[in-house]
């Protein structure tokens, strides 16, 4: 079984790199990454409609 976590912590170096490359879901009408409030804190989510982000999600 392969489990892919498509969330990344906004206080991590990975988040900063992914946001810079545009690989995260953006806020509607804005050019900034959307931050989701989840049960265990905040996270950003890979934009899996972006083929480049999909490939990168396997590498992290």
Secondary structure, 3 states (H helix, E strand, C coil): CCCCCCEECCCCHHHHHHHHHCCECECCCCCCECCEEECCEEEEEECCCCHHHHHHHHHC
